Amino acid sequence: MFNNKDNRKIFKYGLKDYDESRETAKECSDFRADDEDEQVDSVIVSCYNCIYRRWKPDTFECMK
């Protein structure tokens, strides 16, 4: 799910793997939905919609 590089959690599936993002978020006890206007996935429980994600050019980093 994540590549741990220099103690950073980088999502290894990039910006377009909605299925993996949803599955990962379902298993995460820290998931918190971001504000509605910041959400990019139509399914709420998705790492792409999490308040703890920080976008990178090709993916995102989990800050939790």
N, CA, C, O and CB atoms as a CASP TS submission, in Angstrom:
PFRMAT TS
TARGET T0000
AUTHOR 0000-0000-0000
METHOD Language model
MODEL 1
PARENT N/A
ATOM      1  N   MET     1       0.805  -1.190   0.000  1.00  0.00           N
ATOM      2  CA  MET     1       0.000   0.000   0.000  1.00  0.00           C
ATOM      3  C   MET     1       0.856   1.265   0.000  1.00  0.00           C
ATOM      4  O   MET     1       0.629   2.199  -0.768  1.00  0.00           O
ATOM      5  CB  MET     1      -0.920  -0.008   1.187  1.00  0.00           C
ATOM      6  N   PHE     2       1.851   1.257   0.893  1.00  0.00           N
ATOM      7  CA  PHE     2       2.729   2.415   1.002  1.00  0.00           C
ATOM      8  C   PHE     2       4.184   1.973   0.897  1.00  0.00           C
ATOM      9  O   PHE     2       4.560   0.905   1.380  1.00  0.00           O
ATOM     10  CB  PHE     2       2.485   3.164   2.329  1.00  0.00           C
ATOM     11  N   ASN     3       4.984   2.798   0.268  1.00  0.00           N
ATOM     12  CA  ASN     3       6.434   2.643   0.306  1.00  0.00           C
ATOM     13  C   ASN     3       6.925   3.526   1.437  1.00  0.00           C
ATOM     14  O   ASN     3       6.655   4.727   1.449  1.00  0.00           O
ATOM     15  CB  ASN     3       7.115   3.022  -1.074  1.00  0.00           C
ATOM     16  N   ASN     4       7.631   2.955   2.369  1.00  0.00           N
ATOM     17  CA  ASN     4       8.184   3.745   3.464  1.00  0.00           C
ATOM     18  C   ASN     4       9.593   4.162   3.091  1.00  0.00           C
ATOM     19  O   ASN     4      10.517   3.349   3.072  1.00  0.00           O
ATOM     20  CB  ASN     4       8.174   2.949   4.801  1.00  0.00           C
ATOM     21  N   LYS     5       9.739   5.436   2.798  1.00  0.00           N
ATOM     22  CA  LYS     5      11.025   5.980   2.375  1.00  0.00           C
ATOM     23  C   LYS     5      11.384   7.128   3.304  1.00  0.00           C
ATOM     24  O   LYS     5      10.653   8.113   3.407  1.00  0.00           O
ATOM     25  CB  LYS     5      10.983   6.453   0.886  1.00  0.00           C
ATOM     26  N   ASP     6      12.501   6.990   3.966  1.00  0.00           N
ATOM     27  CA  ASP     6      12.940   8.031   4.906  1.00  0.00           C
ATOM     28  C   ASP     6      11.858   8.340   5.943  1.00  0.00           C
ATOM     29  O   ASP     6      11.614   9.501   6.270  1.00  0.00           O
ATOM     30  CB  ASP     6      13.316   9.312   4.145  1.00  0.00           C
ATOM     31  N   ASN     7      11.211   7.284   6.456  1.00  0.00           N
ATOM     32  CA  ASN     7      10.127   7.410   7.437  1.00  0.00           C
ATOM     33  C   ASN     7       8.928   8.193   6.903  1.00  0.00           C
ATOM     34  O   ASN     7       8.210   8.837   7.667  1.00  0.00           O
ATOM     35  CB  ASN     7      10.645   8.080   8.690  1.00  0.00           C
ATOM     36  N   ARG     8       8.720   8.135   5.596  1.00  0.00           N
ATOM     37  CA  ARG     8       7.569   8.792   4.966  1.00  0.00           C
ATOM     38  C   ARG     8       6.722   7.720   4.313  1.00  0.00           C
ATOM     39  O   ARG     8       7.252   6.788   3.708  1.00  0.00           O
ATOM     40  CB  ARG     8       8.018   9.872   3.917  1.00  0.00           C
ATOM     41  N   LYS     9       5.406   7.844   4.430  1.00  0.00           N
ATOM     42  CA  LYS     9       4.483   6.864   3.849  1.00  0.00           C
ATOM     43  C   LYS     9       3.970   7.383   2.505  1.00  0.00           C
ATOM     44  O   LYS     9       3.068   8.219   2.452  1.00  0.00           O
ATOM     45  CB  LYS     9       3.293   6.577   4.817  1.00  0.00           C
ATOM     46  N   ILE    10       4.557   6.874   1.425  1.00  0.00           N
ATOM     47  CA  ILE    10       4.212   7.292   0.073  1.00  0.00           C
ATOM     48  C   ILE    10       3.323   6.212  -0.552  1.00  0.00           C
ATOM     49  O   ILE    10       3.716   5.048  -0.628  1.00  0.00           O
ATOM     50  CB  ILE    10       5.500   7.537  -0.790  1.00  0.00           C
ATOM     51  N   PHE    11       2.137   6.598  -0.995  1.00  0.00           N
ATOM     52  CA  PHE    11       1.190   5.671  -1.607  1.00  0.00           C
ATOM     53  C   PHE    11       1.783   5.145  -2.906  1.00  0.00           C
ATOM     54  O   PHE    11       2.090   5.921  -3.810  1.00  0.00           O
ATOM     55  CB  PHE    11      -0.183   6.357  -1.863  1.00  0.00           C
ATOM     56  N   LYS    12       1.944   3.827  -3.002  1.00  0.00           N
ATOM     57  CA  LYS    12       2.676   3.272  -4.141  1.00  0.00           C
ATOM     58  C   LYS    12       1.833   3.045  -5.384  1.00  0.00           C
ATOM     59  O   LYS    12       2.361   2.577  -6.393  1.00  0.00           O
ATOM     60  CB  LYS    12       3.297   1.988  -3.745  1.00  0.00           C
ATOM     61  N   TYR    13       0.555   3.355  -5.354  1.00  0.00           N
ATOM     62  CA  TYR    13      -0.308   3.118  -6.505  1.00  0.00           C
ATOM     63  C   TYR    13      -0.633   4.376  -7.303  1.00  0.00           C
ATOM     64  O   TYR    13      -1.394   4.311  -8.268  1.00  0.00           O
ATOM     65  CB  TYR    13      -1.578   2.487  -6.049  1.00  0.00           C
ATOM     66  N   GLY    14      -0.076   5.505  -6.924  1.00  0.00           N
ATOM     67  CA  GLY    14      -0.249   6.713  -7.711  1.00  0.00           C
ATOM     68  C   GLY    14      -1.565   7.431  -7.499  1.00  0.00           C
ATOM     69  O   GLY    14      -2.202   7.311  -6.452  1.00  0.00           O
ATOM     70  N   LEU    15      -1.958   8.184  -8.522  1.00  0.00           N
ATOM     71  CA  LEU    15      -3.113   9.080  -8.411  1.00  0.00           C
ATOM     72  C   LEU    15      -4.419   8.522  -8.965  1.00  0.00           C
ATOM     73  O   LEU    15      -5.469   9.139  -8.785  1.00  0.00           O
ATOM     74  CB  LEU    15      -2.808  10.349  -9.105  1.00  0.00           C
ATOM     75  N   LYS    16      -4.382   7.385  -9.627  1.00  0.00           N
ATOM     76  CA  LYS    16      -5.574   6.920 -10.337  1.00  0.00           C
ATOM     77  C   LYS    16      -6.069   5.534  -9.905  1.00  0.00           C
ATOM     78  O   LYS    16      -6.976   4.991 -10.536  1.00  0.00           O
ATOM     79  CB  LYS    16      -5.294   6.900 -11.803  1.00  0.00           C
ATOM     80  N   ASP    17      -5.504   4.957  -8.860  1.00  0.00           N
ATOM     81  CA  ASP    17      -5.941   3.625  -8.428  1.00  0.00           C
ATOM     82  C   ASP    17      -6.977   3.772  -7.315  1.00  0.00           C
ATOM     83  O   ASP    17      -6.680   3.604  -6.132  1.00  0.00           O
ATOM     84  CB  ASP    17      -4.728   2.765  -7.944  1.00  0.00           C
ATOM     85  N   TYR    18      -8.189   4.087  -7.731  1.00  0.00           N
ATOM     86  CA  TYR    18      -9.267   4.343  -6.777  1.00  0.00           C
ATOM     87  C   TYR    18      -9.609   3.104  -5.953  1.00  0.00           C
ATOM     88  O   TYR    18      -9.882   3.214  -4.758  1.00  0.00           O
ATOM     89  CB  TYR    18     -10.506   4.830  -7.510  1.00  0.00           C
ATOM     90  N   ASP    19      -9.596   1.940  -6.572  1.00  0.00           N
ATOM     91  CA  ASP    19      -9.916   0.711  -5.831  1.00  0.00           C
ATOM     92  C   ASP    19      -8.932   0.485  -4.690  1.00  0.00           C
ATOM     93  O   ASP    19      -9.343   0.195  -3.566  1.00  0.00           O
ATOM     94  CB  ASP    19      -9.911  -0.503  -6.774  1.00  0.00           C
ATOM     95  N   GLU    20      -7.654   0.613  -4.964  1.00  0.00           N
ATOM     96  CA  GLU    20      -6.639   0.406  -3.921  1.00  0.00           C
ATOM     97  C   GLU    20      -6.731   1.482  -2.849  1.00  0.00           C
ATOM     98  O   GLU    20      -6.543   1.202  -1.665  1.00  0.00           O
ATOM     99  CB  GLU    20      -5.229   0.396  -4.533  1.00  0.00           C
ATOM    100  N   SER    21      -7.017   2.699  -3.256  1.00  0.00           N
ATOM    101  CA  SER    21      -7.160   3.787  -2.294  1.00  0.00           C
ATOM    102  C   SER    21      -8.336   3.543  -1.347  1.00  0.00           C
ATOM    103  O   SER    21      -8.246   3.831  -0.153  1.00  0.00           O
ATOM    104  CB  SER    21      -7.343   5.118  -3.024  1.00  0.00           C
ATOM    105  N   ARG    22      -9.411   3.023  -1.871  1.00  0.00           N
ATOM    106  CA  ARG    22     -10.600   2.725  -1.050  1.00  0.00           C
ATOM    107  C   ARG    22     -10.331   1.568  -0.097  1.00  0.00           C
ATOM    108  O   ARG    22     -10.691   1.635   1.078  1.00  0.00           O
ATOM    109  CB  ARG    22     -11.809   2.393  -1.947  1.00  0.00           C
ATOM    110  N   GLU    23      -9.700   0.508  -0.595  1.00  0.00           N
ATOM    111  CA  GLU    23      -9.382  -0.646   0.244  1.00  0.00           C
ATOM    112  C   GLU    23      -8.421  -0.260   1.365  1.00  0.00           C
ATOM    113  O   GLU    23      -8.585  -0.689   2.507  1.00  0.00           O
ATOM    114  CB  GLU    23      -8.779  -1.773  -0.604  1.00  0.00           C
ATOM    115  N   THR    24      -7.436   0.536   1.038  1.00  0.00           N
ATOM    116  CA  THR    24      -6.466   0.978   2.033  1.00  0.00           C
ATOM    117  C   THR    24      -7.152   1.805   3.112  1.00  0.00           C
ATOM    118  O   THR    24      -6.879   1.615   4.297  1.00  0.00           O
ATOM    119  CB  THR    24      -5.343   1.789   1.371  1.00  0.00           C
ATOM    120  N   ALA    25      -8.028   2.709   2.728  1.00  0.00           N
ATOM    121  CA  ALA    25      -8.731   3.560   3.695  1.00  0.00           C
ATOM    122  C   ALA    25      -9.657   2.746   4.597  1.00  0.00           C
ATOM    123  O   ALA    25      -9.801   3.055   5.780  1.00  0.00           O
ATOM    124  CB  ALA    25      -9.535   4.636   2.964  1.00  0.00           C
ATOM    125  N   LYS    26     -10.282   1.713   4.047  1.00  0.00           N
ATOM    126  CA  LYS    26     -11.160   0.856   4.863  1.00  0.00           C
ATOM    127  C   LYS    26     -10.405   0.202   6.006  1.00  0.00           C
ATOM    128  O   LYS    26     -10.958  -0.010   7.085  1.00  0.00           O
ATOM    129  CB  LYS    26     -11.806  -0.222   3.997  1.00  0.00           C
ATOM    130  N   GLU    27      -9.143  -0.114   5.769  1.00  0.00           N
ATOM    131  CA  GLU    27      -8.323  -0.800   6.766  1.00  0.00           C
ATOM    132  C   GLU    27      -7.611   0.159   7.715  1.00  0.00           C
ATOM    133  O   GLU    27      -6.947  -0.280   8.654  1.00  0.00           O
ATOM    134  CB  GLU    27      -7.305  -1.668   6.076  1.00  0.00           C
ATOM    135  N   CYS    28      -7.743   1.441   7.483  1.00  0.00           N
ATOM    136  CA  CYS    28      -6.999   2.440   8.256  1.00  0.00           C
ATOM    137  C   CYS    28      -7.831   2.983   9.412  1.00  0.00           C
ATOM    138  O   CYS    28      -8.905   3.548   9.203  1.00  0.00           O
ATOM    139  CB  CYS    28      -6.555   3.590   7.351  1.00  0.00           C
ATOM    140  N   SER    29      -7.337   2.812  10.611  1.00  0.00           N
ATOM    141  CA  SER    29      -8.053   3.321  11.790  1.00  0.00           C
ATOM    142  C   SER    29      -7.921   4.843  11.930  1.00  0.00           C
ATOM    143  O   SER    29      -8.652   5.458  12.707  1.00  0.00           O
ATOM    144  CB  SER    29      -7.526   2.639  13.058  1.00  0.00           C
ATOM    145  N   ASP    30      -7.003   5.446  11.188  1.00  0.00           N
ATOM    146  CA  ASP    30      -6.784   6.895  11.259  1.00  0.00           C
ATOM    147  C   ASP    30      -7.530   7.682  10.192  1.00  0.00           C
ATOM    148  O   ASP    30      -7.464   8.911  10.181  1.00  0.00           O
ATOM    149  CB  ASP    30      -5.322   7.189  11.147  1.00  0.00           C
ATOM    150  N   PHE    31      -8.241   7.000   9.290  1.00  0.00           N
ATOM    151  CA  PHE    31      -8.930   7.709   8.204  1.00  0.00           C
ATOM    152  C   PHE    31      -9.907   8.739   8.755  1.00  0.00           C
ATOM    153  O   PHE    31     -10.712   8.445   9.639  1.00  0.00           O
ATOM    154  CB  PHE    31      -9.671   6.715   7.298  1.00  0.00           C
ATOM    155  N   ARG    32      -9.822   9.950   8.216  1.00  0.00           N
ATOM    156  CA  ARG    32     -10.773  11.019   8.514  1.00  0.00           C
ATOM    157  C   ARG    32     -11.064  11.722   7.195  1.00  0.00           C
ATOM    158  O   ARG    32     -10.142  12.135   6.491  1.00  0.00           O
ATOM    159  CB  ARG    32     -10.213  12.028   9.604  1.00  0.00           C
ATOM    160  N   ALA    33     -12.317  11.856   6.866  1.00  0.00           N
ATOM    161  CA  ALA    33     -12.698  12.500   5.607  1.00  0.00           C
ATOM    162  C   ALA    33     -12.324  13.978   5.633  1.00  0.00           C
ATOM    163  O   ALA    33     -12.538  14.672   6.628  1.00  0.00           O
ATOM    164  CB  ALA    33     -14.211  12.334   5.345  1.00  0.00           C
ATOM    165  N   ASP    34     -11.772  14.436   4.539  1.00  0.00           N
ATOM    166  CA  ASP    34     -11.432  15.843   4.360  1.00  0.00           C
ATOM    167  C   ASP    34     -12.716  16.622   4.078  1.00  0.00           C
ATOM    168  O   ASP    34     -13.776  16.022   3.896  1.00  0.00           O
ATOM    169  CB  ASP    34     -10.394  16.031   3.204  1.00  0.00           C
ATOM    170  N   ASP    35     -12.630  17.942   4.040  1.00  0.00           N
ATOM    171  CA  ASP    35     -13.781  18.767   3.677  1.00  0.00           C
ATOM    172  C   ASP    35     -14.299  18.328   2.315  1.00  0.00           C
ATOM    173  O   ASP    35     -13.527  17.912   1.451  1.00  0.00           O
ATOM    174  CB  ASP    35     -13.406  20.278   3.664  1.00  0.00           C
ATOM    175  N   GLU    36     -15.584  18.423   2.135  1.00  0.00           N
ATOM    176  CA  GLU    36     -16.214  17.970   0.890  1.00  0.00           C
ATOM    177  C   GLU    36     -15.585  18.592  -0.356  1.00  0.00           C
ATOM    178  O   GLU    36     -15.410  17.913  -1.368  1.00  0.00           O
ATOM    179  CB  GLU    36     -17.693  18.291   0.920  1.00  0.00           C
ATOM    180  N   ASP    37     -15.249  19.859  -0.289  1.00  0.00           N
ATOM    181  CA  ASP    37     -14.677  20.526  -1.463  1.00  0.00           C
ATOM    182  C   ASP    37     -13.232  20.093  -1.753  1.00  0.00           C
ATOM    183  O   ASP    37     -12.684  20.454  -2.795  1.00  0.00           O
ATOM    184  CB  ASP    37     -14.725  22.031  -1.266  1.00  0.00           C
ATOM    185  N   GLU    38     -12.615  19.332  -0.856  1.00  0.00           N
ATOM    186  CA  GLU    38     -11.258  18.811  -1.056  1.00  0.00           C
ATOM    187  C   GLU    38     -11.258  17.341  -1.496  1.00  0.00           C
ATOM    188  O   GLU    38     -10.199  16.781  -1.777  1.00  0.00           O
ATOM    189  CB  GLU    38     -10.450  18.962   0.229  1.00  0.00           C
ATOM    190  N   GLN    39     -12.426  16.724  -1.555  1.00  0.00           N
ATOM    191  CA  GLN    39     -12.521  15.307  -1.914  1.00  0.00           C
ATOM    192  C   GLN    39     -12.499  15.133  -3.428  1.00  0.00           C
ATOM    193  O   GLN    39     -13.088  15.922  -4.168  1.00  0.00           O
ATOM    194  CB  GLN    39     -13.802  14.684  -1.326  1.00  0.00           C
ATOM    195  N   VAL    40     -11.807  14.082  -3.876  1.00  0.00           N
ATOM    196  CA  VAL    40     -11.683  13.830  -5.311  1.00  0.00           C
ATOM    197  C   VAL    40     -12.305  12.497  -5.729  1.00  0.00           C
ATOM    198  O   VAL    40     -12.507  12.258  -6.920  1.00  0.00           O
ATOM    199  CB  VAL    40     -10.224  13.857  -5.712  1.00  0.00           C
ATOM    200  N   ASP    41     -12.608  11.632  -4.768  1.00  0.00           N
ATOM    201  CA  ASP    41     -13.212  10.329  -5.062  1.00  0.00           C
ATOM    202  C   ASP    41     -14.694  10.392  -4.696  1.00  0.00           C
ATOM    203  O   ASP    41     -15.069  11.009  -3.699  1.00  0.00           O
ATOM    204  CB  ASP    41     -12.487   9.173  -4.279  1.00  0.00           C
ATOM    205  N   SER    42     -15.528   9.754  -5.505  1.00  0.00           N
ATOM    206  CA  SER    42     -16.970   9.750  -5.241  1.00  0.00           C
ATOM    207  C   SER    42     -17.336   8.868  -4.046  1.00  0.00           C
ATOM    208  O   SER    42     -18.421   9.015  -3.483  1.00  0.00           O
ATOM    209  CB  SER    42     -17.725   9.278  -6.478  1.00  0.00           C
ATOM    210  N   VAL    43     -16.454   7.960  -3.655  1.00  0.00           N
ATOM    211  CA  VAL    43     -16.632   7.128  -2.465  1.00  0.00           C
ATOM    212  C   VAL    43     -15.897   7.823  -1.327  1.00  0.00           C
ATOM    213  O   VAL    43     -14.696   8.073  -1.425  1.00  0.00           O
ATOM    214  CB  VAL    43     -16.098   5.652  -2.688  1.00  0.00           C
ATOM    215  N   ILE    44     -16.603   8.133  -0.260  1.00  0.00           N
ATOM    216  CA  ILE    44     -16.031   8.922   0.834  1.00  0.00           C
ATOM    217  C   ILE    44     -14.799   8.253   1.447  1.00  0.00           C
ATOM    218  O   ILE    44     -13.757   8.890   1.601  1.00  0.00           O
ATOM    219  CB  ILE    44     -17.082   9.151   1.915  1.00  0.00           C
ATOM    220  N   VAL    45     -14.919   6.963   1.798  1.00  0.00           N
ATOM    221  CA  VAL    45     -13.819   6.267   2.462  1.00  0.00           C
ATOM    222  C   VAL    45     -12.790   5.855   1.415  1.00  0.00           C
ATOM    223  O   VAL    45     -12.847   4.762   0.851  1.00  0.00           O
ATOM    224  CB  VAL    45     -14.334   5.024   3.252  1.00  0.00           C
ATOM    225  N   SER    46     -11.863   6.751   1.177  1.00  0.00           N
ATOM    226  CA  SER    46     -10.805   6.591   0.194  1.00  0.00           C
ATOM    227  C   SER    46      -9.628   7.439   0.663  1.00  0.00           C
ATOM    228  O   SER    46      -9.819   8.565   1.123  1.00  0.00           O
ATOM    229  CB  SER    46     -11.283   7.007  -1.251  1.00  0.00           C
ATOM    230  N   CYS    47      -8.428   6.911   0.551  1.00  0.00           N
ATOM    231  CA  CYS    47      -7.258   7.705   0.930  1.00  0.00           C
ATOM    232  C   CYS    47      -7.212   9.022   0.168  1.00  0.00           C
ATOM    233  O   CYS    47      -6.706  10.020   0.680  1.00  0.00           O
ATOM    234  CB  CYS    47      -5.975   6.915   0.680  1.00  0.00           C
ATOM    235  N   TYR    48      -7.734   9.027  -1.044  1.00  0.00           N
ATOM    236  CA  TYR    48      -7.740  10.255  -1.840  1.00  0.00           C
ATOM    237  C   TYR    48      -8.614  11.334  -1.197  1.00  0.00           C
ATOM    238  O   TYR    48      -8.485  12.510  -1.536  1.00  0.00           O
ATOM    239  CB  TYR    48      -8.232   9.963  -3.263  1.00  0.00           C
ATOM    240  N   ASN    49      -9.485  10.956  -0.290  1.00  0.00           N
ATOM    241  CA  ASN    49     -10.368  11.907   0.390  1.00  0.00           C
ATOM    242  C   ASN    49      -9.973  12.149   1.847  1.00  0.00           C
ATOM    243  O   ASN    49     -10.708  12.809   2.582  1.00  0.00           O
ATOM    244  CB  ASN    49     -11.795  11.410   0.332  1.00  0.00           C
ATOM    245  N   CYS    50      -8.854  11.638   2.263  1.00  0.00           N
ATOM    246  CA  CYS    50      -8.464  11.711   3.675  1.00  0.00           C
ATOM    247  C   CYS    50      -7.802  13.048   4.003  1.00  0.00           C
ATOM    248  O   CYS    50      -7.034  13.595   3.213  1.00  0.00           O
ATOM    249  CB  CYS    50      -7.514  10.560   4.025  1.00  0.00           C
ATOM    250  N   ILE    51      -8.119  13.543   5.167  1.00  0.00           N
ATOM    251  CA  ILE    51      -7.549  14.809   5.627  1.00  0.00           C
ATOM    252  C   ILE    51      -6.035  14.721   5.833  1.00  0.00           C
ATOM    253  O   ILE    51      -5.361  15.752   5.844  1.00  0.00           O
ATOM    254  CB  ILE    51      -8.220  15.238   6.923  1.00  0.00           C
ATOM    255  N   TYR    52      -5.491  13.527   5.995  1.00  0.00           N
ATOM    256  CA  TYR    52      -4.065  13.346   6.270  1.00  0.00           C
ATOM    257  C   TYR    52      -3.213  13.158   5.015  1.00  0.00           C
ATOM    258  O   TYR    52      -1.995  13.018   5.130  1.00  0.00           O
ATOM    259  CB  TYR    52      -3.879  12.166   7.170  1.00  0.00           C
ATOM    260  N   ARG    53      -3.808  13.151   3.828  1.00  0.00           N
ATOM    261  CA  ARG    53      -3.014  12.966   2.617  1.00  0.00           C
ATOM    262  C   ARG    53      -2.506  14.315   2.117  1.00  0.00           C
ATOM    263  O   ARG    53      -3.190  15.337   2.185  1.00  0.00           O
ATOM    264  CB  ARG    53      -3.844  12.259   1.521  1.00  0.00           C
ATOM    265  N   ARG    54      -1.283  14.269   1.615  1.00  0.00           N
ATOM    266  CA  ARG    54      -0.662  15.458   1.019  1.00  0.00           C
ATOM    267  C   ARG    54      -0.236  15.081  -0.387  1.00  0.00           C
ATOM    268  O   ARG    54       0.543  14.148  -0.578  1.00  0.00           O
ATOM    269  CB  ARG    54       0.566  15.976   1.873  1.00  0.00           C
ATOM    270  N   TRP    55      -0.741  15.798  -1.360  1.00  0.00           N
ATOM    271  CA  TRP    55      -0.488  15.475  -2.758  1.00  0.00           C
ATOM    272  C   TRP    55       0.967  15.689  -3.132  1.00  0.00           C
ATOM    273  O   TRP    55       1.620  16.635  -2.693  1.00  0.00           O
ATOM    274  CB  TRP    55      -1.375  16.307  -3.655  1.00  0.00           C
ATOM    275  N   LYS    56       1.445  14.782  -3.953  1.00  0.00           N
ATOM    276  CA  LYS    56       2.756  14.843  -4.591  1.00  0.00           C
ATOM    277  C   LYS    56       2.506  14.829  -6.097  1.00  0.00           C
ATOM    278  O   LYS    56       1.376  14.558  -6.504  1.00  0.00           O
ATOM    279  CB  LYS    56       3.694  13.643  -4.137  1.00  0.00           C
ATOM    280  N   PRO    57       3.485  15.101  -6.936  1.00  0.00           N
ATOM    281  CA  PRO    57       3.248  15.123  -8.387  1.00  0.00           C
ATOM    282  C   PRO    57       2.658  13.825  -8.941  1.00  0.00           C
ATOM    283  O   PRO    57       1.812  13.866  -9.834  1.00  0.00           O
ATOM    284  CB  PRO    57       4.535  15.415  -9.098  1.00  0.00           C
ATOM    285  N   ASP    58       3.094  12.673  -8.421  1.00  0.00           N
ATOM    286  CA  ASP    58       2.655  11.389  -8.968  1.00  0.00           C
ATOM    287  C   ASP    58       1.811  10.553  -8.016  1.00  0.00           C
ATOM    288  O   ASP    58       1.316   9.495  -8.406  1.00  0.00           O
ATOM    289  CB  ASP    58       3.841  10.600  -9.376  1.00  0.00           C
ATOM    290  N   THR    59       1.635  11.002  -6.777  1.00  0.00           N
ATOM    291  CA  THR    59       0.939  10.215  -5.763  1.00  0.00           C
ATOM    292  C   THR    59       0.604  11.114  -4.577  1.00  0.00           C
ATOM    293  O   THR    59       0.419  12.319  -4.749  1.00  0.00           O
ATOM    294  CB  THR    59       1.800   9.000  -5.309  1.00  0.00           C
ATOM    295  N   PHE    60       0.523  10.546  -3.381  1.00  0.00           N
ATOM    296  CA  PHE    60       0.355  11.350  -2.176  1.00  0.00           C
ATOM    297  C   PHE    60       1.148  10.727  -1.030  1.00  0.00           C
ATOM    298  O   PHE    60       1.551   9.566  -1.091  1.00  0.00           O
ATOM    299  CB  PHE    60      -1.144  11.476  -1.800  1.00  0.00           C
ATOM    300  N   GLU    61       1.356  11.510  -0.007  1.00  0.00           N
ATOM    301  CA  GLU    61       2.012  11.045   1.203  1.00  0.00           C
ATOM    302  C   GLU    61       0.997  11.053   2.335  1.00  0.00           C
ATOM    303  O   GLU    61       0.247  12.015   2.504  1.00  0.00           O
ATOM    304  CB  GLU    61       3.248  11.925   1.551  1.00  0.00           C
ATOM    305  N   CYS    62       0.979   9.977   3.105  1.00  0.00           N
ATOM    306  CA  CYS    62       0.118   9.904   4.289  1.00  0.00           C
ATOM    307  C   CYS    62       0.868  10.532   5.458  1.00  0.00           C
ATOM    308  O   CYS    62       1.978  10.112   5.784  1.00  0.00           O
ATOM    309  CB  CYS    62      -0.293   8.421   4.613  1.00  0.00           C
ATOM    310  N   MET    63       0.276  11.518   6.076  1.00  0.00           N
ATOM    311  CA  MET    63       0.927  12.229   7.170  1.00  0.00           C
ATOM    312  C   MET    63       0.590  11.645   8.541  1.00  0.00           C
ATOM    313  O   MET    63       1.031  12.171   9.564  1.00  0.00           O
ATOM    314  CB  MET    63       0.538  13.684   7.132  1.00  0.00           C
ATOM    315  N   LYS    64      -0.168  10.589   8.568  1.00  0.00           N
ATOM    316  CA  LYS    64      -0.531   9.961   9.839  1.00  0.00           C
ATOM    317  C   LYS    64       0.452   8.903  10.214  1.00  0.00           C
ATOM    318  O   LYS    64       0.305   8.266  11.258  1.00  0.00           O
ATOM    319  CB  LYS    64      -1.914   9.368   9.774  1.00  0.00           C
TER
END
